[in-house]
Amino acid sequence: MVSARTLLFASLCMSAQNTFALGSGDLAFTALNADEDGWSIVALTDLAAHSKIHFTDSSWDGAAFTSAEGFHTWDTGASGIAAGSVIRFSRIDQASRAVSIGSLTSSGNAALSSTAETLYAYVGSGTSAPASFLAAISTEPGAAATVAITAAGLRAGVDALILPASTDYSEYTGAR
């Protein structure tokens, strides 16, 4: 016979929300458009409602952001987002900025450089306080891209992408 305490414990466990923190590789960049100032990501894990994910193209030295470029905070919205969902961010340098799911707020110089850029996705208590880098995409030349990505604790080809230097536009078009 099952006790009331056992039933209560089992019920609580089954109804508990997923409280795991997001970590590297939980999303990936699928497009970057420096001309339009936008990008796309794919969620590789379910995202909880009203999750906050930050994006910046400011330089990271392993301890702090060393340039004052654009900072963006994405609120995933009132509903959870299923793994496999693609989210598009567009015109982020304009007042009419858009995101396909949720909402986006921006500060600083929101324009993406068409010559050399590393864009980071991360979580933390604010835009200047990353707790965990989730992904990055870089068009920095040569070793600068590797330095930028590894300073954030990410690895090229695993949870970060290095595109050819000065790539203006790139999009993943392979199998899902």
Contacts in CASP RR format, 6 or more apart in sequence:
PFRMAT RR
TARGET T0000
AUTHOR 0000-0000-0000
METHOD contacts of the structure
MODEL  1
MVSARTLLFASLCMSAQNTFALGSGDLAFTALNADEDGWSIVALTDLAAH
SKIHFTDSSWDGAAFTSAEGFHTWDTGASGIAAGSVIRFSRIDQASRAVS
IGSLTSSGNAALSSTAETLYAYVGSGTSAPASFLAAISTEPGAAATVAIT
AAGLRAGVDALILPASTDYSEYTGAR
17 48 0 8 1.000
18 46 0 8 1.000
18 48 0 8 1.000
21 123 0 8 1.000
21 131 0 8 1.000
21 132 0 8 1.000
22 45 0 8 1.000
22 47 0 8 1.000
22 51 0 8 1.000
22 53 0 8 1.000
22 123 0 8 1.000
22 132 0 8 1.000
22 134 0 8 1.000
23 123 0 8 1.000
23 132 0 8 1.000
23 134 0 8 1.000
24 132 0 8 1.000
24 133 0 8 1.000
24 134 0 8 1.000
24 135 0 8 1.000
24 153 0 8 1.000
24 154 0 8 1.000
24 159 0 8 1.000
25 44 0 8 1.000
25 134 0 8 1.000
25 135 0 8 1.000
25 158 0 8 1.000
25 159 0 8 1.000
26 43 0 8 1.000
26 44 0 8 1.000
26 45 0 8 1.000
26 134 0 8 1.000
26 135 0 8 1.000
27 41 0 8 1.000
27 42 0 8 1.000
27 43 0 8 1.000
27 44 0 8 1.000
27 45 0 8 1.000
27 47 0 8 1.000
27 53 0 8 1.000
27 121 0 8 1.000
27 134 0 8 1.000
27 135 0 8 1.000
28 41 0 8 1.000
28 42 0 8 1.000
28 44 0 8 1.000
28 135 0 8 1.000
28 159 0 8 1.000
28 161 0 8 1.000
29 39 0 8 1.000
29 40 0 8 1.000
29 41 0 8 1.000
29 119 0 8 1.000
29 121 0 8 1.000
29 135 0 8 1.000
29 136 0 8 1.000
29 137 0 8 1.000
29 161 0 8 1.000
30 40 0 8 1.000
30 41 0 8 1.000
30 42 0 8 1.000
30 86 0 8 1.000
30 171 0 8 1.000
30 172 0 8 1.000
31 38 0 8 1.000
31 39 0 8 1.000
31 40 0 8 1.000
31 88 0 8 1.000
31 169 0 8 1.000
31 170 0 8 1.000
31 171 0 8 1.000
31 172 0 8 1.000
32 38 0 8 1.000
32 39 0 8 1.000
32 112 0 8 1.000
32 117 0 8 1.000
32 119 0 8 1.000
32 137 0 8 1.000
32 139 0 8 1.000
32 163 0 8 1.000
32 167 0 8 1.000
32 169 0 8 1.000
32 170 0 8 1.000
32 171 0 8 1.000
33 39 0 8 1.000
33 90 0 8 1.000
33 112 0 8 1.000
33 168 0 8 1.000
33 169 0 8 1.000
34 112 0 8 1.000
34 113 0 8 1.000
34 114 0 8 1.000
34 117 0 8 1.000
34 139 0 8 1.000
34 167 0 8 1.000
34 168 0 8 1.000
34 169 0 8 1.000
35 114 0 8 1.000
35 168 0 8 1.000
35 169 0 8 1.000
36 90 0 8 1.000
36 91 0 8 1.000
37 90 0 8 1.000
37 91 0 8 1.000
37 92 0 8 1.000
37 93 0 8 1.000
37 94 0 8 1.000
37 110 0 8 1.000
37 111 0 8 1.000
37 112 0 8 1.000
38 88 0 8 1.000
38 89 0 8 1.000
38 90 0 8 1.000
38 91 0 8 1.000
38 92 0 8 1.000
38 112 0 8 1.000
39 55 0 8 1.000
39 88 0 8 1.000
39 89 0 8 1.000
39 119 0 8 1.000
39 137 0 8 1.000
40 86 0 8 1.000
40 87 0 8 1.000
40 88 0 8 1.000
40 89 0 8 1.000
40 171 0 8 1.000
41 86 0 8 1.000
41 87 0 8 1.000
41 89 0 8 1.000
41 121 0 8 1.000
41 135 0 8 1.000
42 84 0 8 1.000
42 85 0 8 1.000
42 86 0 8 1.000
42 87 0 8 1.000
43 81 0 8 1.000
43 82 0 8 1.000
43 83 0 8 1.000
43 84 0 8 1.000
43 85 0 8 1.000
43 87 0 8 1.000
44 83 0 8 1.000
44 84 0 8 1.000
45 83 0 8 1.000
46 80 0 8 1.000
46 81 0 8 1.000
46 82 0 8 1.000
46 83 0 8 1.000
47 53 0 8 1.000
47 76 0 8 1.000
47 80 0 8 1.000
47 81 0 8 1.000
48 76 0 8 1.000
48 80 0 8 1.000
49 76 0 8 1.000
49 77 0 8 1.000
49 78 0 8 1.000
49 79 0 8 1.000
49 80 0 8 1.000
50 75 0 8 1.000
50 76 0 8 1.000
50 77 0 8 1.000
50 78 0 8 1.000
51 75 0 8 1.000
51 76 0 8 1.000
51 80 0 8 1.000
51 81 0 8 1.000
51 123 0 8 1.000
52 73 0 8 1.000
52 74 0 8 1.000
52 75 0 8 1.000
52 76 0 8 1.000
52 123 0 8 1.000
52 124 0 8 1.000
53 73 0 8 1.000
53 74 0 8 1.000
53 76 0 8 1.000
53 121 0 8 1.000
53 122 0 8 1.000
53 123 0 8 1.000
53 134 0 8 1.000
54 71 0 8 1.000
54 72 0 8 1.000
54 73 0 8 1.000
54 74 0 8 1.000
54 121 0 8 1.000
54 122 0 8 1.000
54 123 0 8 1.000
54 124 0 8 1.000
54 126 0 8 1.000
54 127 0 8 1.000
54 130 0 8 1.000
55 71 0 8 1.000
55 72 0 8 1.000
55 74 0 8 1.000
55 89 0 8 1.000
55 119 0 8 1.000
55 120 0 8 1.000
55 121 0 8 1.000
55 122 0 8 1.000
56 65 0 8 1.000
56 69 0 8 1.000
56 70 0 8 1.000
56 71 0 8 1.000
56 72 0 8 1.000
56 119 0 8 1.000
56 120 0 8 1.000
56 122 0 8 1.000
56 127 0 8 1.000
57 69 0 8 1.000
57 70 0 8 1.000
57 112 0 8 1.000
57 113 0 8 1.000
57 117 0 8 1.000
57 118 0 8 1.000
57 119 0 8 1.000
57 120 0 8 1.000
58 65 0 8 1.000
58 66 0 8 1.000
58 67 0 8 1.000
58 68 0 8 1.000
58 69 0 8 1.000
58 70 0 8 1.000
58 71 0 8 1.000
59 65 0 8 1.000
59 66 0 8 1.000
59 67 0 8 1.000
59 69 0 8 1.000
59 118 0 8 1.000
59 148 0 8 1.000
60 66 0 8 1.000
60 118 0 8 1.000
60 120 0 8 1.000
60 130 0 8 1.000
60 133 0 8 1.000
60 148 0 8 1.000
60 151 0 8 1.000
60 152 0 8 1.000
61 151 0 8 1.000
62 151 0 8 1.000
62 152 0 8 1.000
62 153 0 8 1.000
64 128 0 8 1.000
65 128 0 8 1.000
68 108 0 8 1.000
68 109 0 8 1.000
69 108 0 8 1.000
69 109 0 8 1.000
70 106 0 8 1.000
70 107 0 8 1.000
70 108 0 8 1.000
70 109 0 8 1.000
70 110 0 8 1.000
71 106 0 8 1.000
71 107 0 8 1.000
71 108 0 8 1.000
71 127 0 8 1.000
71 128 0 8 1.000
72 89 0 8 1.000
72 92 0 8 1.000
72 104 0 8 1.000
72 105 0 8 1.000
72 106 0 8 1.000
72 107 0 8 1.000
72 110 0 8 1.000
72 127 0 8 1.000
73 104 0 8 1.000
73 105 0 8 1.000
73 106 0 8 1.000
73 126 0 8 1.000
73 127 0 8 1.000
74 87 0 8 1.000
74 89 0 8 1.000
74 99 0 8 1.000
74 102 0 8 1.000
74 103 0 8 1.000
74 104 0 8 1.000
75 102 0 8 1.000
75 103 0 8 1.000
75 104 0 8 1.000
75 105 0 8 1.000
76 101 0 8 1.000
76 102 0 8 1.000
77 101 0 8 1.000
77 102 0 8 1.000
77 103 0 8 1.000
81 87 0 8 1.000
81 101 0 8 1.000
84 176 0 8 1.000
85 101 0 8 1.000
86 100 0 8 1.000
87 99 0 8 1.000
87 100 0 8 1.000
87 101 0 8 1.000
88 98 0 8 1.000
88 99 0 8 1.000
88 100 0 8 1.000
89 97 0 8 1.000
89 98 0 8 1.000
89 99 0 8 1.000
89 100 0 8 1.000
89 104 0 8 1.000
90 97 0 8 1.000
90 98 0 8 1.000
90 99 0 8 1.000
91 97 0 8 1.000
91 98 0 8 1.000
92 104 0 8 1.000
92 106 0 8 1.000
92 110 0 8 1.000
92 112 0 8 1.000
93 110 0 8 1.000
93 111 0 8 1.000
93 112 0 8 1.000
97 104 0 8 1.000
97 106 0 8 1.000
97 110 0 8 1.000
98 104 0 8 1.000
107 127 0 8 1.000
112 119 0 8 1.000
114 166 0 8 1.000
114 168 0 8 1.000
115 139 0 8 1.000
115 166 0 8 1.000
116 139 0 8 1.000
116 140 0 8 1.000
116 141 0 8 1.000
116 144 0 8 1.000
116 165 0 8 1.000
116 166 0 8 1.000
117 138 0 8 1.000
117 139 0 8 1.000
117 140 0 8 1.000
118 136 0 8 1.000
118 137 0 8 1.000
118 138 0 8 1.000
118 139 0 8 1.000
118 140 0 8 1.000
118 145 0 8 1.000
118 148 0 8 1.000
118 149 0 8 1.000
119 136 0 8 1.000
119 137 0 8 1.000
119 138 0 8 1.000
120 130 0 8 1.000
120 133 0 8 1.000
120 135 0 8 1.000
120 136 0 8 1.000
120 152 0 8 1.000
121 133 0 8 1.000
121 134 0 8 1.000
121 135 0 8 1.000
121 136 0 8 1.000
122 130 0 8 1.000
122 131 0 8 1.000
122 132 0 8 1.000
122 133 0 8 1.000
122 134 0 8 1.000
122 152 0 8 1.000
123 130 0 8 1.000
123 131 0 8 1.000
123 132 0 8 1.000
123 134 0 8 1.000
124 130 0 8 1.000
124 131 0 8 1.000
124 132 0 8 1.000
125 131 0 8 1.000
130 152 0 8 1.000
133 152 0 8 1.000
133 153 0 8 1.000
133 154 0 8 1.000
134 159 0 8 1.000
135 154 0 8 1.000
135 159 0 8 1.000
135 160 0 8 1.000
136 148 0 8 1.000
136 149 0 8 1.000
136 152 0 8 1.000
136 154 0 8 1.000
136 159 0 8 1.000
136 160 0 8 1.000
136 161 0 8 1.000
137 160 0 8 1.000
137 161 0 8 1.000
137 163 0 8 1.000
138 145 0 8 1.000
138 148 0 8 1.000
138 149 0 8 1.000
138 160 0 8 1.000
138 161 0 8 1.000
138 162 0 8 1.000
138 163 0 8 1.000
139 145 0 8 1.000
139 163 0 8 1.000
139 164 0 8 1.000
139 165 0 8 1.000
139 166 0 8 1.000
139 167 0 8 1.000
140 147 0 8 1.000
140 148 0 8 1.000
140 162 0 8 1.000
140 165 0 8 1.000
141 165 0 8 1.000
141 166 0 8 1.000
142 165 0 8 1.000
145 156 0 8 1.000
145 162 0 8 1.000
145 165 0 8 1.000
146 156 0 8 1.000
146 162 0 8 1.000
149 155 0 8 1.000
149 156 0 8 1.000
149 160 0 8 1.000
149 162 0 8 1.000
152 160 0 8 1.000
154 160 0 8 1.000
156 162 0 8 1.000
163 170 0 8 1.000
END
